Amino acid sequence: MALLQITEPGKTAAPHYHNLAAGIDLGTTNSLVATVRSGLAETLPDIKGHHLLPSIVHYVKNETPQIGTAAKQYAHTDPLNTIASVKRLMGRGLKDIKTIGTRLPYDFVEKEGQGMPMIRTVAGELSPVQISAEILKNLKQRAEDSLGGALTGVVITVPAYFDDAQRQATKDAAILAGLKVLRLLNEPTAAAVAYGLDQGAEGIHVIYDLGGGTFDISILRLQRGVFEVLATAGNSALGGDDFDRVIAQWMMQEANIANDAQQSHIRELMDIARTAKETLSTQDTASLNIQLADGLQWHGTLNREQLNTLIDPLIQKTMMPCRRTLRDAGLTLDDINEVVMVGGSTRMPRVREKVGDFFKRTPHVNIDPDKVVAIGAAIQADILAGNKPDGEMLLLDVIPLSLGIETMGGLVEKIIPRNTTIPVARAQDFTTFKDGQIAMTIHIMQGERELVLDCRSLTRFELRGIPPMVAGAARIRVTYQVDADGLLSVSAKEEISGIHSDIIVKPSYGLQDNDIEQMLKDSLKYAKEDVITRNLREQQVEADRVINALRAAITTDGHHLLKHQEFVTINIKLDELLRIKESKDAKSIKKAIEQLDEVTQDFAARRMDYSIRQAMQGRSVDEFSEN
Ligand code: AMP
């Protein structure tokens, strides 16, 4: 009889079986999906051959929404139901949206207790997460149609400056779209991966991302297989559209189009400008043909030199954030190893030239700058889905700010320090402060400072049902776990009784990259003061603990174990500690605690003897010696 065959655990019997995985660049203007096929990463087109999917959803009553190019045509005729740029709303409260100045023409509805505002459409009130999910569903379908099977999982890219709330919202959208998120990946990191920088030497890399409407600059450090985002900056209102505008204005001057005619023709003129600009990326001259509805005609040409003169001031504007990020990261130009170009506008030879001059490096431009992020995500997805031979390096990230817990005295105890590689899990034991304490609040903090007041509160939850014990006897193990996407879950368990409670942190909205930066700067600035305050608070907490314990002891045993004179002396020292406790001097508090300890030593010894005698009553000495 032939033996039955069993495959090795975790290995499939089919020799060429490939887990279908994809990388998704979920962009503000356009989105893309890419995958690795036969070892090559490529973006996937729709049936019409288009790779870019405009990130626009058009809602229609009682019908499935239209996505992408099909939706775009309704932007002007049905603006309230045609939602674009939803990425700007992800994980944001209405207040954030107002302050970031996105003048989006939607009908926002703010719901009580809900972070993100909803948008009222003919299809009902929808959250940014639901709208993003429609874009993701479309890309999922595209990938599954072209790969001929269900996706195992995806890697979705997010801007490096996205906070926890924005990341969580992106993940929620993916879940809603029926996607398994292998992980979220920072966009600049994905671009670096596309160029294989993660496989190269350790070093500092710059990702210069100039799109249609935004500019982002990120400085990454690759060290021991970990990409750390050292600094980011940018300008959310600078991009290719501004180039088009200056060209359009120049044309109007040349064609003698009066200023008041500008407004009505600006769109048409900007379209002509954009075509000319794109032509000039590969050719020396572009012809301009203006034929406006009111009969105005003009024909001219634009050459590269003229274009450069027009756009140089705008390119120059991107250099300011570049300088700032270098300064923030504490680096000089000589520290930079590689420069990677991302975004459609980096196709312009002048942009490449100026960036090369600034960083004194020839930038990487070989991969299509619109696709490079999706390609990096696909490479990462392929590894995470288990399609690579063992040993292939997995890209890791680090947490930007320490995660801690509030302890007595309004202090923060750090559980996972900043820059720890994720995923990570760390546990620490805590105990009760008071006799008979049956509940404990776990207050989760983020930040580098020592006091709760100076850190960011993420959330809090309660562990209830702790069996009543003397203070300090319970053992509560608190575990912080950060998954590969930087999302935190916290559990608390009382080890003796086994009762436990946990929470997934969905932080309050609105922590910006510059907030993180500010928090880090403050932690350095106030480091000395913080140590002093921490010391003081710790002594005050210790004083409270000693006072509480002593009062409880006097109540139960004072009447029969304390002589009158002792009682008086202890009370004098107790009053002194109570008074000194309110001072700002940790040393004096410590001294007062020691003095109180001294005058209570005999009382403590007598209590100990007494409780042993009580315990032994009715039991023979032999019984004890056996133990
Ligand atoms: P993105 O937001 O990354 O899709 O970039 C869109 C911007 O890239 C628009 O302003 C486009 O005009 C610009 N763009 C795309 N292709 C080219 C090109 N060949 N030359 C110059 N700019 C381009």
Residues whose N, C-alpha, C, O or C-beta is under 5 A from the ligand:
A	BS01	AMP	L210 G211 G212 G213 G240 D241 R274 K277 E278 S281 G343 G344 S345 R347 M348
